[in-house]
Amino acid sequence: MSSQPLKSSLTKRPGFLALASLAVAIVLAGIYLVLWGESNVDETNTVSPLSELATGAMVNLTLFEADEPVETVRFVDETGTERHLDEWRGKVLLVNLWATWCGPCRHEMPALDRLQAALGGDDFEVMAISLDRSGLDLPREFYAENNISNLKLYNDATARTGTKLGVFGMPTTVLLDREGRLIGRLVGPAEWDAPEAIALIEAAIAP
């Protein structure tokens, strides 16, 4: 006598399960779309504001979101006095690692010298750190022979500066913000006094 209701219940159950599965799928799809949208918003917000200026002479500049200050970097100035980057906090720095035996390094030094002449001051400095193992003598001679008059002379004979700045070849130039945080790195030589370079550096200096 009870077999008919039981049979009716069994024939309706597959349809119920299908509807339930569809509802769960719709809910999961909705959650996925919300999370996907939020991830895209976050990704957009992390784009460096300097990205649109990395064109022309600056097309090879890799930009980063400033996060933590770089490791303590020590070197000597033209008098042989030990210095470290923390002394320049409050300035935007363009740190160029070079050596007198590096042809591309020698080629770009005059452009870096002109960039320092154009923009150097209380808010910005081009810091060319020689990694010549012999010390200051060869870089000093190079400056004199090539009329490099605006760049100060710095040297790190240990080459540890390169390691701490994540540099594994020369020339490499890194851009640091006023808090000593990495915001850009360019591997290889560049026309540092080109209009694109001037515009990008000016934007980095701007409040």
Number of C-alpha atoms within 10 A of each C-alpha: 4 6 7 8 9 9 10 10 10 10 10 10 10 11 11 11 11 10 11 11 11 12 12 11 12 11 10 12 12 12 12 12 11 11 12 11 12 12 12 10 11 10 10 10 10 10 13 14 13 17 16 10 17 17 13 13 17 21 15 15 22 15 19 18 14 16 11 10 14 17 15 12 16 17 21 19 16 15 9 13 9 13 15 13 16 15 9 17 15 14 19 26 28 22 19 25 25 26 22 17 12 12 13 16 21 17 14 18 24 21 17 23 23 19 23 22 16 12 17 18 12 10 16 22 20 24 21 21 26 26 25 20 13 12 18 21 11 16 23 18 12 15 20 11 9 11 11 18 14 17 21 17 20 25 30 23 17 14 18 15 22 20 12 13 19 14 19 10 12 19 23 21 26 22 24 23 20 18 18 24 20 21 19 20 22 19 17 15 21 25 19 21 21 15 13 18 22 19 16 18 21 15 13 19 16 9 5
